[in-house]
Amino acid sequence: MLSCPECQKEIKLPEKCKKGDIFECENCGAELEIISVDPQKVEIILEEK
Ligand SMILES: [Zn+2]
């Protein structure tokens, strides 16, 4: 199971995802980058402001 680094809820990667893809956590809206697909790993994208 993969969980969101921000809210710790379970997240499901898009079916045809690949390394480097960016998607949004459905629960908290955090932007996540797929850093690895096997094993599945995601990293939160921190916005610099
Ligand atoms: Zn989240």
mmCIF file of the protein (N, C-alpha, C, O) and its ligand, coordinates in Angstrom:
data_MODEL
# 
_entry.id   MODEL 
# 
loop_
_entity.id 
_entity.type 
_entity.pdbx_number_of_molecules 
1 polymer     1 
2 non-polymer 1 
# 
_entity_poly.entity_id                      1 
_entity_poly.type                           'polypeptide(L)' 
_entity_poly.nstd_linkage                   no 
_entity_poly.nstd_monomer                   no 
_entity_poly.pdbx_seq_one_letter_code       MLSCPECQKEIKLPEKCKKGDIFECENCGAELEIISVDPQKVEIILEEK 
_entity_poly.pdbx_seq_one_letter_code_can   MLSCPECQKEIKLPEKCKKGDIFECENCGAELEIISVDPQKVEIILEEK 
_entity_poly.pdbx_strand_id                 A 
# 
loop_
_entity_poly_seq.entity_id 
_entity_poly_seq.num 
_entity_poly_seq.mon_id 
_entity_poly_seq.hetero 
1 1  MET n 
1 2  LEU n 
1 3  SER n 
1 4  CYS n 
1 5  PRO n 
1 6  GLU n 
1 7  CYS n 
1 8  GLN n 
1 9  LYS n 
1 10 GLU n 
1 11 ILE n 
1 12 LYS n 
1 13 LEU n 
1 14 PRO n 
1 15 GLU n 
1 16 LYS n 
1 17 CYS n 
1 18 LYS n 
1 19 LYS n 
1 20 GLY n 
1 21 ASP n 
1 22 ILE n 
1 23 PHE n 
1 24 GLU n 
1 25 CYS n 
1 26 GLU n 
1 27 ASN n 
1 28 CYS n 
1 29 GLY n 
1 30 ALA n 
1 31 GLU n 
1 32 LEU n 
1 33 GLU n 
1 34 ILE n 
1 35 ILE n 
1 36 SER n 
1 37 VAL n 
1 38 ASP n 
1 39 PRO n 
1 40 GLN n 
1 41 LYS n 
1 42 VAL n 
1 43 GLU n 
1 44 ILE n 
1 45 ILE n 
1 46 LEU n 
1 47 GLU n 
1 48 GLU n 
1 49 LYS n 
# 
loop_
_struct_asym.id 
_struct_asym.entity_id 
A 1 
B 2 
# 
loop_
_chem_comp.id 
_chem_comp.type 
_chem_comp.mon_nstd_flag 
ALA 'L-peptide linking' y 
ASN 'L-peptide linking' y 
ASP 'L-peptide linking' y 
CYS 'L-peptide linking' y 
GLN 'L-peptide linking' y 
GLU 'L-peptide linking' y 
GLY 'peptide linking'   y 
ILE 'L-peptide linking' y 
LEU 'L-peptide linking' y 
LYS 'L-peptide linking' y 
MET 'L-peptide linking' y 
PHE 'L-peptide linking' y 
PRO 'L-peptide linking' y 
SER 'L-peptide linking' y 
VAL 'L-peptide linking' y 
ZN  non-polymer         . 
# 
_pdbx_entity_nonpoly.entity_id   2 
_pdbx_entity_nonpoly.name        ? 
_pdbx_entity_nonpoly.comp_id     ZN 
# 
_pdbx_nonpoly_scheme.asym_id         B 
_pdbx_nonpoly_scheme.entity_id       2 
_pdbx_nonpoly_scheme.mon_id          ZN 
_pdbx_nonpoly_scheme.ndb_seq_num     1 
_pdbx_nonpoly_scheme.pdb_seq_num     101 
_pdbx_nonpoly_scheme.auth_seq_num    101 
_pdbx_nonpoly_scheme.pdb_mon_id      ZN 
_pdbx_nonpoly_scheme.auth_mon_id     ZN 
_pdbx_nonpoly_scheme.pdb_strand_id   A 
_pdbx_nonpoly_scheme.pdb_ins_code    . 
# 
loop_
_atom_site.group_PDB 
_atom_site.id 
_atom_site.type_symbol 
_atom_site.label_atom_id 
_atom_site.label_alt_id 
_atom_site.label_comp_id 
_atom_site.label_asym_id 
_atom_site.label_entity_id 
_atom_site.label_seq_id 
_atom_site.pdbx_PDB_ins_code 
_atom_site.Cartn_x 
_atom_site.Cartn_y 
_atom_site.Cartn_z 
_atom_site.occupancy 
_atom_site.B_iso_or_equiv 
_atom_site.pdbx_formal_charge 
_atom_site.auth_seq_id 
_atom_site.auth_comp_id 
_atom_site.auth_asym_id 
_atom_site.auth_atom_id 
_atom_site.pdbx_PDB_model_num 
ATOM   1   N  N  . MET A 1 1  ? 0.837  -1.201 0.000   1.00 0.00 ? 1   MET A N  1 
ATOM   2   C  CA . MET A 1 1  ? 0.000  0.000  0.000   1.00 0.00 ? 1   MET A CA 1 
ATOM   3   C  C  . MET A 1 1  ? 0.865  1.242  0.000   1.00 0.00 ? 1   MET A C  1 
ATOM   4   O  O  . MET A 1 1  ? 1.894  1.319  0.671   1.00 0.00 ? 1   MET A O  1 
ATOM   5   N  N  . LEU A 1 2  ? 0.420  2.191  -0.762  1.00 0.00 ? 2   LEU A N  1 
ATOM   6   C  CA . LEU A 1 2  ? 1.139  3.450  -0.851  1.00 0.00 ? 2   LEU A CA 1 
ATOM   7   C  C  . LEU A 1 2  ? 0.331  4.517  -0.113  1.00 0.00 ? 2   LEU A C  1 
ATOM   8   O  O  . LEU A 1 2  ? -0.884 4.621  -0.276  1.00 0.00 ? 2   LEU A O  1 
ATOM   9   N  N  . SER A 1 3  ? 1.015  5.284  0.677   1.00 0.00 ? 3   SER A N  1 
ATOM   10  C  CA . SER A 1 3  ? 0.279  6.318  1.402   1.00 0.00 ? 3   SER A CA 1 
ATOM   11  C  C  . SER A 1 3  ? 0.847  7.695  1.097   1.00 0.00 ? 3   SER A C  1 
ATOM   12  O  O  . SER A 1 3  ? 2.026  7.860  0.785   1.00 0.00 ? 3   SER A O  1 
ATOM   13  N  N  . CYS A 1 4  ? -0.027 8.658  1.199   1.00 0.00 ? 4   CYS A N  1 
ATOM   14  C  CA . CYS A 1 4  ? 0.350  10.037 0.931   1.00 0.00 ? 4   CYS A CA 1 
ATOM   15  C  C  . CYS A 1 4  ? 1.320  10.529 2.007   1.00 0.00 ? 4   CYS A C  1 
ATOM   16  O  O  . CYS A 1 4  ? 1.056  10.370 3.199   1.00 0.00 ? 4   CYS A O  1 
ATOM   17  N  N  . PRO A 1 5  ? 2.433  11.122 1.594   1.00 0.00 ? 5   PRO A N  1 
ATOM   18  C  CA . PRO A 1 5  ? 3.400  11.636 2.575   1.00 0.00 ? 5   PRO A CA 1 
ATOM   19  C  C  . PRO A 1 5  ? 2.829  12.789 3.404   1.00 0.00 ? 5   PRO A C  1 
ATOM   20  O  O  . PRO A 1 5  ? 3.322  13.092 4.490   1.00 0.00 ? 5   PRO A O  1 
ATOM   21  N  N  . GLU A 1 6  ? 1.800  13.413 2.881   1.00 0.00 ? 6   GLU A N  1 
ATOM   22  C  CA . GLU A 1 6  ? 1.232  14.573 3.570   1.00 0.00 ? 6   GLU A CA 1 
ATOM   23  C  C  . GLU A 1 6  ? 0.165  14.163 4.588   1.00 0.00 ? 6   GLU A C  1 
ATOM   24  O  O  . GLU A 1 6  ? 0.241  14.535 5.759   1.00 0.00 ? 6   GLU A O  1 
ATOM   25  N  N  . CYS A 1 7  ? -0.830 13.394 4.132   1.00 0.00 ? 7   CYS A N  1 
ATOM   26  C  CA . CYS A 1 7  ? -1.958 13.095 5.014   1.00 0.00 ? 7   CYS A CA 1 
ATOM   27  C  C  . CYS A 1 7  ? -1.977 11.643 5.487   1.00 0.00 ? 7   CYS A C  1 
ATOM   28  O  O  . CYS A 1 7  ? -2.804 11.261 6.314   1.00 0.00 ? 7   CYS A O  1 
ATOM   29  N  N  . GLN A 1 8  ? -1.052 10.836 4.949   1.00 0.00 ? 8   GLN A N  1 
ATOM   30  C  CA . GLN A 1 8  ? -0.919 9.425  5.354   1.00 0.00 ? 8   GLN A CA 1 
ATOM   31  C  C  . GLN A 1 8  ? -2.081 8.549  4.905   1.00 0.00 ? 8   GLN A C  1 
ATOM   32  O  O  . GLN A 1 8  ? -2.161 7.384  5.295   1.00 0.00 ? 8   GLN A O  1 
ATOM   33  N  N  . LYS A 1 9  ? -2.978 9.091  4.091   1.00 0.00 ? 9   LYS A N  1 
ATOM   34  C  CA . LYS A 1 9  ? -4.072 8.269  3.585   1.00 0.00 ? 9   LYS A CA 1 
ATOM   35  C  C  . LYS A 1 9  ? -3.572 7.431  2.416   1.00 0.00 ? 9   LYS A C  1 
ATOM   36  O  O  . LYS A 1 9  ? -2.615 7.784  1.727   1.00 0.00 ? 9   LYS A O  1 
ATOM   37  N  N  . GLU A 1 10 ? -4.257 6.303  2.220   1.00 0.00 ? 10  GLU A N  1 
ATOM   38  C  CA . GLU A 1 10 ? -3.882 5.451  1.111   1.00 0.00 ? 10  GLU A CA 1 
ATOM   39  C  C  . GLU A 1 10 ? -4.147 6.171  -0.205  1.00 0.00 ? 10  GLU A C  1 
ATOM   40  O  O  . GLU A 1 10 ? -5.177 6.824  -0.372  1.00 0.00 ? 10  GLU A O  1 
ATOM   41  N  N  . ILE A 1 11 ? -3.217 6.046  -1.123  1.00 0.00 ? 11  ILE A N  1 
ATOM   42  C  CA . ILE A 1 11 ? -3.433 6.641  -2.435  1.00 0.00 ? 11  ILE A CA 1 
ATOM   43  C  C  . ILE A 1 11 ? -3.217 5.584  -3.501  1.00 0.00 ? 11  ILE A C  1 
ATOM   44  O  O  . ILE A 1 11 ? -2.436 4.647  -3.336  1.00 0.00 ? 11  ILE A O  1 
ATOM   45  N  N  . LYS A 1 12 ? -3.928 5.763  -4.589  1.00 0.00 ? 12  LYS A N  1 
ATOM   46  C  CA . LYS A 1 12 ? -3.783 4.840  -5.707  1.00 0.00 ? 12  LYS A CA 1 
ATOM   47  C  C  . LYS A 1 12 ? -3.174 5.590  -6.875  1.00 0.00 ? 12  LYS A C  1 
ATOM   48  O  O  . LYS A 1 12 ? -3.646 6.657  -7.269  1.00 0.00 ? 12  LYS A O  1 
ATOM   49  N  N  . LEU A 1 13 ? -2.142 5.024  -7.407  1.00 0.00 ? 13  LEU A N  1 
ATOM   50  C  CA . LEU A 1 13 ? -1.514 5.669  -8.551  1.00 0.00 ? 13  LEU A CA 1 
ATOM   51  C  C  . LEU A 1 13 ? -2.363 5.438  -9.793  1.00 0.00 ? 13  LEU A C  1 
ATOM   52  O  O  . LEU A 1 13 ? -3.023 4.407  -9.922  1.00 0.00 ? 13  LEU A O  1 
ATOM   53  N  N  . PRO A 1 14 ? -2.340 6.400  -10.699 1.00 0.00 ? 14  PRO A N  1 
ATOM   54  C  CA . PRO A 1 14 ? -3.019 6.203  -11.981 1.00 0.00 ? 14  PRO A CA 1 
ATOM   55  C  C  . PRO A 1 14 ? -2.488 4.926  -12.648 1.00 0.00 ? 14  PRO A C  1 
ATOM   56  O  O  . PRO A 1 14 ? -1.324 4.566  -12.475 1.00 0.00 ? 14  PRO A O  1 
ATOM   57  N  N  . GLU A 1 15 ? -3.350 4.252  -13.406 1.00 0.00 ? 15  GLU A N  1 
ATOM   58  C  CA . GLU A 1 15 ? -2.976 2.959  -13.955 1.00 0.00 ? 15  GLU A CA 1 
ATOM   59  C  C  . GLU A 1 15 ? -1.733 3.010  -14.848 1.00 0.00 ? 15  GLU A C  1 
ATOM   60  O  O  . GLU A 1 15 ? -0.863 2.142  -14.781 1.00 0.00 ? 15  GLU A O  1 
ATOM   61  N  N  . LYS A 1 16 ? -1.676 4.022  -15.661 1.00 0.00 ? 16  LYS A N  1 
ATOM   62  C  CA . LYS A 1 16 ? -0.534 4.104  -16.583 1.00 0.00 ? 16  LYS A CA 1 
ATOM   63  C  C  . LYS A 1 16 ? 0.466  5.162  -16.149 1.00 0.00 ? 16  LYS A C  1 
ATOM   64  O  O  . LYS A 1 16 ? 0.943  5.957  -16.959 1.00 0.00 ? 16  LYS A O  1 
ATOM   65  N  N  . CYS A 1 17 ? 0.768  5.160  -14.882 1.00 0.00 ? 17  CYS A N  1 
ATOM   66  C  CA . CYS A 1 17 ? 1.689  6.166  -14.386 1.00 0.00 ? 17  CYS A CA 1 
ATOM   67  C  C  . CYS A 1 17 ? 3.124  5.762  -14.696 1.00 0.00 ? 17  CYS A C  1 
ATOM   68  O  O  . CYS A 1 17 ? 3.432  4.591  -14.916 1.00 0.00 ? 17  CYS A O  1 
ATOM   69  N  N  . LYS A 1 18 ? 3.972  6.751  -14.707 1.00 0.00 ? 18  LYS A N  1 
ATOM   70  C  CA . LYS A 1 18 ? 5.381  6.469  -14.895 1.00 0.00 ? 18  LYS A CA 1 
ATOM   71  C  C  . LYS A 1 18 ? 6.210  7.404  -14.030 1.00 0.00 ? 18  LYS A C  1 
ATOM   72  O  O  . LYS A 1 18 ? 5.730  8.416  -13.522 1.00 0.00 ? 18  LYS A O  1 
ATOM   73  N  N  . LYS A 1 19 ? 7.447  7.033  -13.887 1.00 0.00 ? 19  LYS A N  1 
ATOM   74  C  CA . LYS A 1 19 ? 8.339  7.839  -13.085 1.00 0.00 ? 19  LYS A CA 1 
ATOM   75  C  C  . LYS A 1 19 ? 8.357  9.279  -13.577 1.00 0.00 ? 19  LYS A C  1 
ATOM   76  O  O  . LYS A 1 19 ? 8.484  9.534  -14.774 1.00 0.00 ? 19  LYS A O  1 
ATOM   77  N  N  . GLY A 1 20 ? 8.231  10.196 -12.665 1.00 0.00 ? 20  GLY A N  1 
ATOM   78  C  CA . GLY A 1 20 ? 8.259  11.601 -13.023 1.00 0.00 ? 20  GLY A CA 1 
ATOM   79  C  C  . GLY A 1 20 ? 6.884  12.215 -13.185 1.00 0.00 ? 20  GLY A C  1 
ATOM   80  O  O  . GLY A 1 20 ? 6.740  13.436 -13.249 1.00 0.00 ? 20  GLY A O  1 
ATOM   81  N  N  . ASP A 1 21 ? 5.867  11.355 -13.252 1.00 0.00 ? 21  ASP A N  1 
ATOM   82  C  CA . ASP A 1 21 ? 4.502  11.882 -13.342 1.00 0.00 ? 21  ASP A CA 1 
ATOM   83  C  C  . ASP A 1 21 ? 4.103  12.598 -12.048 1.00 0.00 ? 21  ASP A C  1 
ATOM   84  O  O  . ASP A 1 21 ? 4.553  12.266 -10.951 1.00 0.00 ? 21  ASP A O  1 
ATOM   85  N  N  . ILE A 1 22 ? 3.258  13.569 -12.229 1.00 0.00 ? 22  ILE A N  1 
ATOM   86  C  CA . ILE A 1 22 ? 2.775  14.326 -11.077 1.00 0.00 ? 22  ILE A CA 1 
ATOM   87  C  C  . ILE A 1 22 ? 1.268  14.158 -10.983 1.00 0.00 ? 22  ILE A C  1 
ATOM   88  O  O  . ILE A 1 22 ? 0.554  14.282 -11.978 1.00 0.00 ? 22  ILE A O  1 
ATOM   89  N  N  . PHE A 1 23 ? 0.801  13.878 -9.796  1.00 0.00 ? 23  PHE A N  1 
ATOM   90  C  CA . PHE A 1 23 ? -0.634 13.789 -9.603  1.00 0.00 ? 23  PHE A CA 1 
ATOM   91  C  C  . PHE A 1 23 ? -0.995 14.383 -8.257  1.00 0.00 ? 23  PHE A C  1 
ATOM   92  O  O  . PHE A 1 23 ? -0.130 14.717 -7.447  1.00 0.00 ? 23  PHE A O  1 
ATOM   93  N  N  . GLU A 1 24 ? -2.290 14.506 -8.042  1.00 0.00 ? 24  GLU A N  1 
ATOM   94  C  CA . GLU A 1 24 ? -2.762 15.153 -6.839  1.00 0.00 ? 24  GLU A CA 1 
ATOM   95  C  C  . GLU A 1 24 ? -3.394 14.141 -5.896  1.00 0.00 ? 24  GLU A C  1 
ATOM   96  O  O  . GLU A 1 24 ? -4.156 13.274 -6.324  1.00 0.00 ? 24  GLU A O  1 
ATOM   97  N  N  . CYS A 1 25 ? -3.079 14.252 -4.631  1.00 0.00 ? 25  CYS A N  1 
ATOM   98  C  CA . CYS A 1 25 ? -3.719 13.407 -3.633  1.00 0.00 ? 25  CYS A CA 1 
ATOM   99  C  C  . CYS A 1 25 ? -5.199 13.762 -3.573  1.00 0.00 ? 25  CYS A C  1 
ATOM   100 O  O  . CYS A 1 25 ? -5.566 14.930 -3.439  1.00 0.00 ? 25  CYS A O  1 
ATOM   101 N  N  . GLU A 1 26 ? -6.049 12.734 -3.675  1.00 0.00 ? 26  GLU A N  1 
ATOM   102 C  CA . GLU A 1 26 ? -7.496 12.998 -3.656  1.00 0.00 ? 26  GLU A CA 1 
ATOM   103 C  C  . GLU A 1 26 ? -7.969 13.489 -2.304  1.00 0.00 ? 26  GLU A C  1 
ATOM   104 O  O  . GLU A 1 26 ? -8.991 14.168 -2.202  1.00 0.00 ? 26  GLU A O  1 
ATOM   105 N  N  . ASN A 1 27 ? -7.241 13.153 -1.289  1.00 0.00 ? 27  ASN A N  1 
ATOM   106 C  CA . ASN A 1 27 ? -7.675 13.501 0.065   1.00 0.00 ? 27  ASN A CA 1 
ATOM   107 C  C  . ASN A 1 27 ? -7.265 14.916 0.477   1.00 0.00 ? 27  ASN A C  1 
ATOM   108 O  O  . ASN A 1 27 ? -8.099 15.698 0.934   1.00 0.00 ? 27  ASN A O  1 
ATOM   109 N  N  . CYS A 1 28 ? -5.986 15.241 0.316   1.00 0.00 ? 28  CYS A N  1 
ATOM   110 C  CA . CYS A 1 28 ? -5.518 16.523 0.836   1.00 0.00 ? 28  CYS A CA 1 
ATOM   111 C  C  . CYS A 1 28 ? -5.136 17.513 -0.261  1.00 0.00 ? 28  CYS A C  1 
ATOM   112 O  O  . CYS A 1 28 ? -4.891 18.688 0.015   1.00 0.00 ? 28  CYS A O  1 
ATOM   113 N  N  . GLY A 1 29 ? -5.087 17.038 -1.498  1.00 0.00 ? 29  GLY A N  1 
ATOM   114 C  CA . GLY A 1 29 ? -4.780 17.943 -2.601  1.00 0.00 ? 29  GLY A CA 1 
ATOM   115 C  C  . GLY A 1 29 ? -3.305 18.226 -2.793  1.00 0.00 ? 29  GLY A C  1 
ATOM   116 O  O  . GLY A 1 29 ? -2.931 19.061 -3.616  1.00 0.00 ? 29  GLY A O  1 
ATOM   117 N  N  . ALA A 1 30 ? -2.469 17.538 -2.042  1.00 0.00 ? 30  ALA A N  1 
ATOM   118 C  CA . ALA A 1 30 ? -1.028 17.737 -2.184  1.00 0.00 ? 30  ALA A CA 1 
ATOM   119 C  C  . ALA A 1 30 ? -0.564 17.260 -3.558  1.00 0.00 ? 30  ALA A C  1 
ATOM   120 O  O  . ALA A 1 30 ? -1.073 16.272 -4.086  1.00 0.00 ? 30  ALA A O  1 
ATOM   121 N  N  . GLU A 1 31 ? 0.395  17.962 -4.124  1.00 0.00 ? 31  GLU A N  1 
ATOM   122 C  CA . GLU A 1 31 ? 0.957  17.527 -5.391  1.00 0.00 ? 31  GLU A CA 1 
ATOM   123 C  C  . GLU A 1 31 ? 2.071  16.536 -5.110  1.00 0.00 ? 31  GLU A C  1 
ATOM   124 O  O  . GLU A 1 31 ? 2.982  16.795 -4.324  1.00 0.00 ? 31  GLU A O  1 
ATOM   125 N  N  . LEU A 1 32 ? 1.972  15.392 -5.775  1.00 0.00 ? 32  LEU A N  1 
ATOM   126 C  CA . LEU A 1 32 ? 2.918  14.322 -5.535  1.00 0.00 ? 32  LEU A CA 1 
ATOM   127 C  C  . LEU A 1 32 ? 3.596  13.916 -6.832  1.00 0.00 ? 32  LEU A C  1 
ATOM   128 O  O  . LEU A 1 32 ? 2.957  13.811 -7.879  1.00 0.00 ? 32  LEU A O  1 
ATOM   129 N  N  . GLU A 1 33 ? 4.889  13.693 -6.747  1.00 0.00 ? 33  GLU A N  1 
ATOM   130 C  CA . GLU A 1 33 ? 5.631  13.222 -7.915  1.00 0.00 ? 33  GLU A CA 1 
ATOM   131 C  C  . GLU A 1 33 ? 5.986  11.762 -7.709  1.00 0.00 ? 33  GLU A C  1 
ATOM   132 O  O  . GLU A 1 33 ? 6.432  11.356 -6.636  1.00 0.00 ? 33  GLU A O  1 
ATOM   133 N  N  . ILE A 1 34 ? 5.779  10.986 -8.754  1.00 0.00 ? 34  ILE A N  1 
ATOM   134 C  CA . ILE A 1 34 ? 6.149  9.574  -8.689  1.00 0.00 ? 34  ILE A CA 1 
ATOM   135 C  C  . ILE A 1 34 ? 7.650  9.476  -8.908  1.00 0.00 ? 34  ILE A C  1 
ATOM   136 O  O  . ILE A 1 34 ? 8.156  9.796  -9.983  1.00 0.00 ? 34  ILE A O  1 
ATOM   137 N  N  . ILE A 1 35 ? 8.340  9.039  -7.897  1.00 0.00 ? 35  ILE A N  1 
ATOM   138 C  CA . ILE A 1 35 ? 9.794  8.931  -8.027  1.00 0.00 ? 35  ILE A CA 1 
ATOM   139 C  C  . ILE A 1 35 ? 10.229 7.515  -8.354  1.00 0.00 ? 35  ILE A C  1 
ATOM   140 O  O  . ILE A 1 35 ? 11.373 7.280  -8.744  1.00 0.00 ? 35  ILE A O  1 
ATOM   141 N  N  . SER A 1 36 ? 9.313  6.574  -8.194  1.00 0.00 ? 36  SER A N  1 
ATOM   142 C  CA . SER A 1 36 ? 9.586  5.186  -8.540  1.00 0.00 ? 36  SER A CA 1 
ATOM   143 C  C  . SER A 1 36 ? 8.261  4.456  -8.692  1.00 0.00 ? 36  SER A C  1 
ATOM   144 O  O  . SER A 1 36 ? 7.330  4.690  -7.921  1.00 0.00 ? 36  SER A O  1 
ATOM   145 N  N  . VAL A 1 37 ? 8.168  3.564  -9.693  1.00 0.00 ? 37  VAL A N  1 
ATOM   146 C  CA . VAL A 1 37 ? 6.919  2.818  -9.861  1.00 0.00 ? 37  VAL A CA 1 
ATOM   147 C  C  . VAL A 1 37 ? 7.028  1.380  -9.351  1.00 0.00 ? 37  VAL A C  1 
ATOM   148 O  O  . VAL A 1 37 ? 6.011  0.739  -9.087  1.00 0.00 ? 37  VAL A O  1 
ATOM   149 N  N  . ASP A 1 38 ? 8.235  0.878  -9.213  1.00 0.00 ? 38  ASP A N  1 
ATOM   150 C  CA . ASP A 1 38 ? 8.404  -0.479 -8.706  1.00 0.00 ? 38  ASP A CA 1 
ATOM   151 C  C  . ASP A 1 38 ? 9.658  -0.546 -7.855  1.00 0.00 ? 38  ASP A C  1 
ATOM   152 O  O  . ASP A 1 38 ? 10.749 -0.706 -8.403  1.00 0.00 ? 38  ASP A O  1 
ATOM   153 N  N  . PRO A 1 39 ? 9.550  -0.433 -6.567  1.00 0.00 ? 39  PRO A N  1 
ATOM   154 C  CA . PRO A 1 39 ? 8.318  -0.268 -5.788  1.00 0.00 ? 39  PRO A CA 1 
ATOM   155 C  C  . PRO A 1 39 ? 7.736  1.133  -5.945  1.00 0.00 ? 39  PRO A C  1 
ATOM   156 O  O  . PRO A 1 39 ? 8.427  2.068  -6.347  1.00 0.00 ? 39  PRO A O  1 
ATOM   157 N  N  . GLN A 1 40 ? 6.460  1.256  -5.623  1.00 0.00 ? 40  GLN A N  1 
ATOM   158 C  CA . GLN A 1 40 ? 5.814  2.552  -5.756  1.00 0.00 ? 40  GLN A CA 1 
ATOM   159 C  C  . GLN A 1 40 ? 6.280  3.502  -4.664  1.00 0.00 ? 40  GLN A C  1 
ATOM   160 O  O  . GLN A 1 40 ? 6.172  3.232  -3.468  1.00 0.00 ? 40  GLN A O  1 
ATOM   161 N  N  . LYS A 1 41 ? 6.800  4.619  -5.132  1.00 0.00 ? 41  LYS A N  1 
ATOM   162 C  CA . LYS A 1 41 ? 7.218  5.647  -4.184  1.00 0.00 ? 41  LYS A CA 1 
ATOM   163 C  C  . LYS A 1 41 ? 6.826  7.005  -4.723  1.00 0.00 ? 41  LYS A C  1 
ATOM   164 O  O  . LYS A 1 41 ? 6.963  7.282  -5.915  1.00 0.00 ? 41  LYS A O  1 
ATOM   165 N  N  . VAL A 1 42 ? 6.344  7.833  -3.845  1.00 0.00 ? 42  VAL A N  1 
ATOM   166 C  CA . VAL A 1 42 ? 5.994  9.194  -4.250  1.00 0.00 ? 42  VAL A CA 1 
ATOM   167 C  C  . VAL A 1 42 ? 6.637  10.181 -3.292  1.00 0.00 ? 42  VAL A C  1 
ATOM   168 O  O  . VAL A 1 42 ? 6.965  9.866  -2.149  1.00 0.00 ? 42  VAL A O  1 
ATOM   169 N  N  . GLU A 1 43 ? 6.798  11.378 -3.809  1.00 0.00 ? 43  GLU A N  1 
ATOM   170 C  CA . GLU A 1 43 ? 7.401  12.422 -3.003  1.00 0.00 ? 43  GLU A CA 1 
ATOM   171 C  C  . GLU A 1 43 ? 6.534  13.659 -3.129  1.00 0.00 ? 43  GLU A C  1 
ATOM   172 O  O  . GLU A 1 43 ? 6.053  13.983 -4.215  1.00 0.00 ? 43  GLU A O  1 
ATOM   173 N  N  . ILE A 1 44 ? 6.338  14.335 -2.041  1.00 0.00 ? 44  ILE A N  1 
ATOM   174 C  CA . ILE A 1 44 ? 5.516  15.543 -2.088  1.00 0.00 ? 44  ILE A CA 1 
ATOM   175 C  C  . ILE A 1 44 ? 6.312  16.663 -2.756  1.00 0.00 ? 44  ILE A C  1 
ATOM   176 O  O  . ILE A 1 44 ? 7.516  16.814 -2.550  1.00 0.00 ? 44  ILE A O  1 
ATOM   177 N  N  . ILE A 1 45 ? 5.602  17.428 -3.550  1.00 0.00 ? 45  ILE A N  1 
ATOM   178 C  CA . ILE A 1 45 ? 6.259  18.549 -4.199  1.00 0.00 ? 45  ILE A CA 1 
ATOM   179 C  C  . ILE A 1 45 ? 6.038  19.798 -3.350  1.00 0.00 ? 45  ILE A C  1 
ATOM   180 O  O  . ILE A 1 45 ? 4.912  20.247 -3.135  1.00 0.00 ? 45  ILE A O  1 
ATOM   181 N  N  . LEU A 1 46 ? 7.120  20.320 -2.895  1.00 0.00 ? 46  LEU A N  1 
ATOM   182 C  CA . LEU A 1 46 ? 7.027  21.511 -2.067  1.00 0.00 ? 46  LEU A CA 1 
ATOM   183 C  C  . LEU A 1 46 ? 7.124  22.744 -2.959  1.00 0.00 ? 46  LEU A C  1 
ATOM   184 O  O  . LEU A 1 46 ? 8.086  22.926 -3.705  1.00 0.00 ? 46  LEU A O  1 
ATOM   185 N  N  . GLU A 1 47 ? 6.124  23.558 -2.859  1.00 0.00 ? 47  GLU A N  1 
ATOM   186 C  CA . GLU A 1 47 ? 6.136  24.777 -3.665  1.00 0.00 ? 47  GLU A CA 1 
ATOM   187 C  C  . GLU A 1 47 ? 6.959  25.849 -3.004  1.00 0.00 ? 47  GLU A C  1 
ATOM   188 O  O  . GLU A 1 47 ? 6.792  26.152 -1.823  1.00 0.00 ? 47  GLU A O  1 
ATOM   189 N  N  . GLU A 1 48 ? 7.829  26.406 -3.767  1.00 0.00 ? 48  GLU A N  1 
ATOM   190 C  CA . GLU A 1 48 ? 8.619  27.509 -3.235  1.00 0.00 ? 48  GLU A CA 1 
ATOM   191 C  C  . GLU A 1 48 ? 7.921  28.812 -3.546  1.00 0.00 ? 48  GLU A C  1 
ATOM   192 O  O  . GLU A 1 48 ? 7.583  29.101 -4.694  1.00 0.00 ? 48  GLU A O  1 
ATOM   193 N  N  . LYS A 1 49 ? 7.716  29.574 -2.527  1.00 0.00 ? 49  LYS A N  1 
ATOM   194 C  CA . LYS A 1 49 ? 7.016  30.835 -2.734  1.00 0.00 ? 49  LYS A CA 1 
ATOM   195 C  C  . LYS A 1 49 ? 7.844  31.997 -2.197  1.00 0.00 ? 49  LYS A C  1 
ATOM   196 O  O  . LYS A 1 49 ? 7.418  33.149 -2.281  1.00 0.00 ? 49  LYS A O  1 
HETATM 197 ZN ZN . ZN  B 2 .  ? -2.754 13.489 0.907   1.00 0.00 2 101 ZN  A ZN 1 
# 
